[in-house]
Amino acid sequence: MEDPESAEHEEEISGEDVNKILQKYLGGTEFVVIRKALKPLATPGMLGRHANLEITFLNSSGVKETQSFFVKFLPKITWQAEFAKAIGAFTKEIFVYELLERYQEVGITILTNVVPKFYLGKDNECLVLENLSEDGYKTLDKYPVLEYDSVLTILNALANFHAGTIVFEEKQGENLLEIYGENLRESFFDCSESFANKKGIEASIRGVLREIDIFEFPLKLNSGKNFKELAKEVCYKICELVKPSKKCKNVLTHGDTWSSNILIKKDESTNMEKVKFVDFQYCRYTPPSQDVLAFIYFTTSRSFRQKHLYEVLGVYYSYLEKYLTLSGVDPNKVLPFSEFMDSCEEQKVFAIVVTAIYFQIILIEDGVPEQYFDSADKDKLFMEDRGLIVEDYAKKDEKYKERLKDSIQDLKDYCERL
């Protein structure tokens, strides 16, 4: 008997879609499709449903082959689908993959190792990518913090990704904002009254302020200033920091460099060997330091950052230098080290705030957030005060509690210096 959910998915991948996918995959039209099958994956994302698409076909030699692809569909839950549409999540991600293909068309090949291949994009419907799991890639575990060598491996890939924009702009003689400004509009941290996620941003920041009480931080800082008042002011800086910098070189940044958007492949010694980035719906045009700092704060411990932060920032820059030099671009002209480090100091607050905001939801055990989504208090939890979720779940998960408490400590440390 045909699985009803699979049949529902089948209707969303047409025969015409399959032909387009195979034509791009094979680089020609000499094939005959035998069948297609969609297999829904058990762990959907916040902004999409996931499935594997298997296409069986006869190739140009008449040999039967089966190829698997990864598909992201618009969510089925109405409010999630409407939110994804309102912030332009699919529009942004399709734009990014098409832009990265444009990079390669003009001779920029350094990106081929850090992003999946793109086969089809239908706005507010689906994206079809190479199935990286078939090649041994796995999503980075979001719970444990990363060790030094793993951090460097991912920073190397991130430098590779960022270098692509710089080389592209040097070749084109103009920046991405001048060419694609409309496509680079902010899709998450926009504090304007009409923006779809304005209430979500406010609810997240109220959650951060509630955490100050939940984790029993003193309300008065050493400076004598009120922690909550200053923390609120600092949190709202995020809406300015996501705009292109007027002082530092901007690049196409991923915008959401936390563990679940990073796929890794290990070698025979179980060391992290290769890295690919996915989920580009929050991409923006900002300094590369924004991605770098956010990744480090998302995935490492406070003790790691206290010991290694400036060291690994320097290593990241050395990787960026390498990729730019190999591409014939002088890093000292486009992004001097001093300018990069200045932007790191500026973007540190972005990393601190986005970590405190994201951890409220992303560190909850898989499957549990859906219970909050389906609750009668959904609007109150997600659009009024996300601290209510923290207050509830921190009682059940000590590791969650400690990671969130550390994020507030980072915020407190920053506020103490103001």
N, C-alpha and C positions, 0 to 999 in steps of 0.2 A: 504494500500500500504506500502511495506517495506521501511523504511528510508534508503536512499542510503549510508549515512555515517555509519549507523549501519551495513549494509551489508558488507561494506568495512572492518570494524572491525572484523566481524564474520570470515572472511577469515584468520585472524591473530591468532585466538584461535581455534585450531583444536580439533577434537574429542579425539585424543590422549592426548592433553594438558588437556582437561576437565577430562579425566580419572585419570591423574596424580594428578591434583588438588584435586579431590574428594577422591582419595586414601589416600592422605596425611591428608586431613581434617577429614576423617572418621576413619583413622587408619586401613583400610582394603579394600578388593575388592568386598565386598558383597553389590552392589548397581546396579541400572539400570538407566541410564541417559534418561530422557524424552525429555528435551529440554534445550537449552542455549540461552541467550539473552544478548547482549552487549549494554549498554546505555552510549554513550559518555557524558562526563561532560563538562560544558561550559567554564571552566577556565583551559586551558592547562598550563603546566609549560614551562619554557624556554627550558628544556632538555627533554620534554616528553609530550605526549598526555595522557589524563586520561579518564578512563571509569569504570563503574560498570558492573561486569559480574554476571548475575543471572543464576544459574543452578538448574533446577528442576529435581528431581530424586526419585526413590523408594529406601528406605533404606533396611537394612537386614531384617526388620520385614514386609516389603511390604508397609510401610506407605510413602505417598508422602510428600516430603519436598522441599522447595526452599531455597537456600543459596546464599547470595550475597558476592562478592569479589571485591577488588579494583585492577584495572589493570593500569599499566603505559606502554605505547607503545613508541617506537622511534618516534620522531617528523616526520611529513609529509613534512614540508618545508625543501627543500633539504639542504640549508646551515646549518640549525639547526641540522639536522640529521647527516650531515658530521662532524660538530663540536662535537656532542655528541660521535660519534665513535672515532674521533681523540684523544679526551682527555680520552677515556675509561670510560665514565660515567656509562654505564650499566654494564660493566665488573667489575668496582669497587664496585658498589652497590650490585651486586649478590655475589661477594666475601664477603662483609661485612655480609650479612644475613646468608650466609653459615658458616662463622666464628662464628657468634653469636650462631648458632645452635650447633656448635662444643663445645662452652663454656658449653652449657647445657648438652651435651652428657657426659662431664667429671664431671658433678655434680654441676655446677654453676647455681643456680636457681634465683639469684637476678635480672637477666636481664629481666625476663618474664613480668614485669610490665611496662617497659619503651620503648619497641619496638613492632611493630606489628608482627603478625605471618606471616611467609613466606611460600608460597605454590608452587611457580614455578618461575624459572629464565631462560630466553633464551637470550644469549648474543646478544646485538644490536637488540633485538626484543621486549621483554616485561618482566615485573615483575608482579607477582600476589601475593597480600598480603591480610590479613584480612581487611574487610571493616569496619574501625573504626567508621564511621558515623552511622552505624547500632547500635552501642553501646553508642551513645550519644556524641562522640568526635567531636569537631569542631576545625578548624584551628585557631590559635591565630590571632587576628586582628593585622595587621602590622602597623596601623597608631597611635593609642594611646600608650603612654609610660606606662610601668608597675608600679604598686604600690609595696610597700615593701613585703607584704605577698605573692603576686604572684611571685615575684623574688625568694623568698626563696623556694617556692614549686617547681619551675623549677630547681633551683640549687640542690635540694634534688634528683630529678630524674637524673640530670646530674652526680652527685656523684655516684649514683647507676650504671649508664652506665660505668663510668670510672673504678669503682671498679672491674667490670667484667674482664677487661684485667689484672689487677694486680693479682687477684686470679688465673686466668688461667695461667699466667706466673709462678707463684709460684708452681702450680701443675705440669707444664710441665718441669720446670727447665731450661727454655731458653726463650728469648724474641721473640715477634712477628716478629721483623726484621730478626732474625736468621731463623725463620721458613717460613715466608711469604714475604720476602723482595721484590720480584718482584711484588707482588700484592699491595704493599703499595707505589708504585711510585706516585709522586705528579701529580695531575690531574687538577690543575688550576694555581697556582702561580709558574710556572717554567719559568725562564728568559733565558733559553738556546735558541740559534738561531733557532733550528729545532722544537721547541715546538709549537703546534697548536694555543695556546692562547697568544703567545708572543706579537703580535700586539694589542690584546685586553688589556693586562696589560699596555702596553705603552700608549694606548689611554685613559685608566682610569686615569693614573698618569698625563697625560697632562690635563685631565679634572680637577683633583684636583688643579693643578697649575693655570688653568684658573679661578677656583672659587675664588682664592685669589684676583683676579682683579674684578670678578663679584660682590663679597660681600665687596669690597673696604677695604681689609685689608692692613695695611701699609707694604711696601716692606722691610723696615728695622726693624729688631728686636731690643729689648732693648740692646742686646749684641753688636749691630752694624753689625751683620751678615745679609746677604740677605735672606729673608724669603723663596723666591722661590727656591733658590739654595739649601738651607738646607732641605727644604720640599721634594725636588726631591730625595736627598740623603737618607732621612729617609724613603720615600715611597718604594724605591728599597730594603730596608732591609727585606721586607716581603718575598722575594724569599729565603732568608737564614733562616728566622724564621720558615718556614714551613718544614724544615728538622728536623730529630730527634735530640733532644738535647744531647750534650755530657756531660752536667753538671747535668741534672735533670732527674728523672724518666719519661719515656715516656709511653703513653697508646694509645689505639685506640681512637682517637678523632673524633667527628662528622665532624668538619671542616666547618660547615655552620649553626651556631646556631642562625639564625634570626627567626623572628616570624612565617613566613609561613612554616617553617619546624618543628614547635612545635604544636602538637594537645593536646587540653585540654578537660577534662570532669568536669562539675560543679556538686556540690551537690545540695540538695533541697534549700539551702540558697543562691544559685548562687555563692558560693565560689569555686575557682579552687580546684578540688579534686585530679584528676589524670592527668598524663602527659605522652605522648608518642612522641618519636622523629622519623621523617621520612626523606627521601631524603639523603642518605649516599654517594652520588657520589663524594664528596670532602673529604671523610675520609682520615686521615693520621695518622702517628705515631709520636706524639709530646707530650709535657707536658700537663697535664689536664688543667693547667692555661690558655692555649690558647683558649679552648672552653669557659671557665668560663668568661674570660675578654671580648671575642668577644660577648657573649650573653649579658653581662651587658651593653656594649657600644651600641649594636644594639637596645636594648629594654628599656633603661632608659634615663632620662633627665640628663643634666649636673648638675643641682642642686641636684638630687638624688645621683649622683656619688660623688660630693663634700662632701655630708653629710654622705653617707653610704658605700662607696666603700670598705674600709678596713674591716668594720664590716661584710659585707655580704661575703667577701672572707674568713673570719674566720669561719663564719657559714657553708659555703660550705665545708671547711676542716673538720669541726666537723661531717658533714654528711658522708664524705668519711671515716673518722675514724670509724664511726659506722658500715658501710657496710663491711669494711675490718676486723674489730674485730669479727663481726658476722660470717665471713667466715674463721676465724682462722688465719688471717694474722696480724702481728704486724705493724701498720702504721709507727711507729717510725723507723723501719728498712728499709722499702721500700720507704717511702716518708715523711721524717720529716717535721714538720710545717715550720721550717726555710728555708728548701730547696724549699718548695712549694711557700713561700712568695717571695723568691729570683727570682723564675721563673715568678711570677706574674709581678714583676718589668720589667723583660726582655720582657715578652709577651704583656705588655701594649701597646707598639708601634705597634704590630701586630693588636691589637683591634682597635686602633686609625686609622690606615691606611686602614684596611679592611672595617671599617665603612664608611670612607670617599669615598672609591671606590664603595662599594655596594649601598650606598644611592642614587647615581646618577641615578640608574635604579629601584631599588626595591621599592622606596617610591613613584614612579609615579602611578597614579590611574590605577587600573586593566583595561586592554583593550587598554590603550594608548601606552604602549611600542610596541605593535604589529603594530601600525601606523608608528612608527619610523623604525621598522624592514622592513616594506613594502615600505618605501619611496625611491625615486631615489637616495637620499644622504646616504643610509644605510651604505655603506662602510666607508664614511667619518665620519659619526656619531659614529660608533661602532669600527672602526679599525684605526682611526686617532686621533680624539679628542672628548671625550665624554662630554667635557665642553660645546660643542655646544648644546647638549640636555639639560644640566642644564640651560644654558642661555635662551633657549626657554621656558622650562617648569616652571622655577622659576617665570616667569612673570604671570603665570596662577594659581599658587597654593602657597599661602602664608605659609601654614604649611610645605610644601615641602621645601620651601626656608629657613625657620627658622631651620629645622632639619639639612639641609646641611650646613648652616652657622655655626651651633654649632659644626659640625664635623670638620670644618676647624679651629674653635677656639680651639678645643682640640688639633689639630695638631700644631697650633701656640704655645699653652702652653707648649707642649712637646719640641718644637724647642727652646723655650726660655731657657730651662734648659740645653741645650747642650753647 
